[in-house]
Amino acid sequence: MVNNNPVSDLLRTDRMPHIWCSGCGLGTTVNCFVRAAAGCGLPPDQITVVSGIGCTGRVAGYLKLDSFHTTHGRPIPFATGLKLANPRLKVVVYSGDGDLFAIGGNHFIHAARRNMDMTVICVNNFTYGMTGGQVTPTTPTGAIASTAPYGNTEDPFNLPYLADSAGAVYVARWTTFHVRQATKAMKEAIQKKGFSFVELVSPCPTLYGRRNRMGDGLDMMEGYKENSTIRNGADTRDVGMDISGKIVCGKFVDRERPSFLEQYNTRLAARLGPSYKNYEGVL
């Protein structure tokens, strides 16, 4: 039988069905990602995916690409090492809001500041879905969580603003309802030189949705449809989210600045003169 699925070559179908809950948006994000990766036209051995711990961290195991499932909060340092060791690789970090912005928050800020040439995809479901539904750095104020039974009292991060202010050259946000836009954004981010960031707002009906009476996965997706607004080019200071307001989606940042390795080569060449040969990594 001929397999006409355009993305089957990038999926480890022998490991399916996946372990994610019914209604979880992670499967949708994976579908978008493999279509984006295929659309880039790169050989599979030139794309590497690094993930951390949590529900989203499981993504790497379902992709038929070189992948690393790293320790909690550390996918960006691992990805940095990969990029410096082999600059020809397209390195993608694929993890969740808790992993990337709690224990991993410092790494995110400095990778963006350095403009490391990598793409960071954050699946934001506002909760620690694998370990009991605790508050994360993105949980909206007032939302119920296992560690906030009377409602979260902490202000959440506005992830696009954080990425923008730290120096990312590409910043976008979409929900799992916006599959075509999310696919396009991930493709653009992978093709962009420098530190690119895509936030994907995704339902966790098992913990976040149930505790906050948002219904099942379909109900949450319908909520994204009704409560999302697209504002390409919006000021990232104005795209923060709360538990009941509009989700502002779009491509917010797309700019140029030298990547870390470009700056490294330029500055050392200026200092050392003709004797300096551009750094190309260990291939």
C-alpha positions in Angstrom: 0.0 0.0 0.0 1.3 3.4 -0.9 1.6 5.8 2.0 0.4 9.3 0.9 0.8 11.0 4.2 3.2 13.8 3.5 4.7 13.8 7.1 5.0 10.1 7.9 8.7 10.1 7.1 9.2 12.5 10.0 7.2 10.5 12.6 8.1 7.4 14.6 4.8 5.7 13.9 6.0 2.6 15.7 5.7 4.6 19.0 2.1 5.5 18.4 -0.6 5.8 19.7 0.9 8.6 21.8 0.5 8.9 25.6 -1.1 12.4 25.7 -4.6 12.8 27.1 -7.7 13.0 25.0 -8.2 16.6 24.0 -4.6 17.6 24.6 -3.3 20.0 21.9 0.2 18.5 21.7 -0.7 16.2 18.8 -1.9 19.1 16.8 1.3 21.0 17.4 3.4 18.0 16.3 1.3 17.8 13.1 2.0 21.5 12.4 5.7 21.1 13.2 6.4 18.2 10.9 4.6 19.9 8.1 6.6 23.1 8.7 9.9 21.0 8.9 9.0 19.2 5.6 8.2 22.6 4.0 11.7 23.9 4.7 13.1 21.4 2.3 16.0 20.4 4.5 17.3 16.8 4.8 16.1 15.2 8.1 19.7 14.8 9.2 20.1 18.6 9.2 17.3 19.2 11.8 17.7 18.4 15.4 15.0 18.7 18.1 15.8 19.2 21.8 13.2 18.9 24.5 13.0 19.1 28.3 10.8 17.5 30.9 7.0 17.5 30.9 4.2 16.6 28.5 5.7 18.7 25.7 9.1 17.1 26.4 7.7 13.9 25.0 7.5 15.4 21.5 11.1 14.5 20.7 10.4 10.8 21.1 7.8 10.9 18.3 9.8 12.6 15.7 12.0 10.7 13.3 14.8 13.2 13.6 17.9 13.3 15.7 16.6 14.4 19.1 17.6 14.9 22.7 15.4 14.5 25.7 17.3 16.6 28.3 17.1 17.4 32.0 14.4 19.7 33.4 14.8 23.3 32.2 18.0 22.6 30.3 17.0 22.1 26.6 18.4 25.5 25.5 21.9 24.9 26.9 22.0 21.5 25.2 20.8 23.2 22.0 23.4 25.8 22.3 26.1 23.2 22.5 24.7 21.4 19.4 24.7 24.6 17.4 28.2 25.5 18.3 29.5 22.0 17.7 27.8 21.9 14.2 26.7 25.3 13.0 25.1 23.7 9.9 22.4 22.1 11.9 18.9 23.6 12.3 18.4 23.3 16.0 14.8 23.4 17.4 13.9 23.5 21.1 10.4 22.1 21.7 9.2 22.3 25.3 6.5 23.6 27.6 5.9 26.8 29.6 7.0 25.3 32.9 10.2 23.8 31.6 11.3 26.8 29.5 10.3 29.7 31.8 10.6 28.4 35.4 13.8 26.5 35.9 14.8 27.2 32.3 13.9 30.9 32.3 17.5 32.2 32.7 18.7 30.1 29.8 15.9 31.5 27.5 16.8 35.1 28.3 20.5 34.7 27.6 20.1 32.7 24.5 17.8 35.4 23.1 20.3 38.1 24.3 23.1 36.3 22.5 20.9 35.7 19.4 21.8 32.1 19.3 20.7 30.6 16.0 17.9 28.3 17.2 14.2 28.1 17.2 12.3 27.8 20.5 8.7 26.4 20.3 6.8 26.7 23.5 3.6 24.8 23.9 1.8 26.9 26.6 -1.0 25.1 28.4 -0.7 27.3 31.6 0.0 24.3 33.8 2.4 21.5 34.8 0.4 18.8 33.1 2.6 15.8 33.9 3.2 16.4 37.6 -0.2 17.5 39.0 -1.3 20.8 37.6 0.7 23.3 39.6 1.0 27.0 38.8 3.5 27.8 36.1 5.1 31.2 35.1 2.3 31.6 32.6 -0.8 30.6 34.7 -3.2 33.5 34.5 -4.1 35.4 37.6 -7.2 33.9 39.2 -6.8 30.5 37.6 -7.2 27.5 39.8 -4.3 25.1 40.1 -3.2 22.4 42.5 -0.9 24.8 44.2 -3.4 27.7 44.0 -6.8 26.2 45.0 -8.3 29.6 45.6 -6.8 31.1 42.4 -3.4 32.1 41.3 -2.2 35.4 42.8 1.0 35.8 40.8 1.2 37.9 37.6 2.1 35.7 34.6 4.8 36.3 32.1 3.8 37.8 28.8 6.0 35.4 26.7 6.2 37.4 23.4 7.2 40.6 25.3 9.8 38.6 27.3 11.3 37.2 24.0 11.1 40.5 22.3 12.7 42.5 25.1 15.5 39.9 25.5 16.4 40.2 21.8 14.6 37.5 19.8 14.6 38.3 16.0 11.3 36.5 15.4 8.3 36.3 17.8 4.9 34.8 17.1 1.9 33.4 19.0 -0.9 31.2 17.7 -3.3 28.7 19.3 -3.9 25.1 18.3 -7.0 26.2 16.5 -4.9 28.3 14.1 -3.2 25.3 12.5 -2.3 26.9 9.1 -0.9 30.0 10.8 1.0 28.0 13.4 2.6 25.8 10.6 3.6 28.9 8.7 5.1 30.5 11.8 7.1 27.5 12.7 8.4 27.3 9.1 9.4 31.0 9.1 11.0 30.6 12.5 13.1 27.6 11.4 14.3 29.5 8.3 15.1 32.6 10.3 18.7 33.2 11.3 19.1 34.0 14.9 16.9 33.4 18.0 13.3 32.8 16.9 10.4 32.1 19.3 6.9 30.7 18.6 4.3 30.3 21.4 1.5 27.8 20.8 -1.4 28.2 23.2 -2.7 24.7 23.8 -5.5 23.0 25.8 -4.9 20.8 28.8 -8.5 19.7 29.5 -7.4 17.1 32.1 -6.0 19.5 34.6 -6.1 23.2 33.7 -9.4 23.0 31.8 -11.2 20.8 34.3 -10.1 22.8 37.3 -11.2 26.1 35.6 -14.5 24.7 34.3 -13.5 25.2 30.6 -15.0 21.9 29.5 -13.2 19.3 27.4 -10.7 19.7 24.6 -13.3 20.5 22.0 -14.8 23.2 24.3 -11.4 24.7 24.8 -10.7 24.8 21.1 -14.0 26.5 20.5 -13.0 29.0 23.2 -9.8 29.7 21.2 -11.9 30.3 18.1 -14.3 32.7 19.8 -11.8 34.5 22.0 -8.8 34.9 19.7 -7.9 38.0 17.8 -5.2 38.3 15.1 -3.0 41.5 15.3 0.1 41.0 13.3 2.8 43.5 14.3 1.2 44.2 17.6 3.3 45.8 20.3 4.3 42.8 22.5 3.7 44.9 25.6 0.0 44.7 24.8 -0.4 41.0 24.2 -0.5 39.6 27.7 -3.2 37.1 28.5 -5.7 36.7 31.4 -8.1 33.9 32.2 -11.1 35.3 30.4 -9.8 38.0 28.0 -8.9 37.9 24.3 -5.9 35.9 23.2 -3.9 38.1 20.8 -2.3 36.1 18.1 0.0 36.9 15.2 3.5 37.5 14.1 4.8 40.3 16.3 8.5 40.6 15.6 10.5 39.9 12.4 13.8 41.8 12.4 17.4 41.3 11.5 20.5 41.4 13.7 23.7 39.4 13.6 23.6 35.9 15.1 26.0 34.9 17.9 28.4 33.1 15.6 28.3 36.0 13.1 29.3 38.4 15.8 31.9 36.0 17.1 33.5 35.7 13.7 33.4 39.4 12.9 34.8 40.5 16.2 37.6 38.0 16.4 38.5 38.6 12.8 38.8 42.3 13.5 41.0 41.6 16.5 43.2 38.8 15.1 43.4 40.0 11.4 44.2 37.7 8.5 45.4 34.9 10.7 41.8 34.2 12.0 39.8 31.6 10.2 36.0 31.7 10.7 34.7 29.3 13.4 32.8 26.5 11.7 32.4 24.1 14.5 33.5 20.4 14.8 31.8 18.7 11.8 
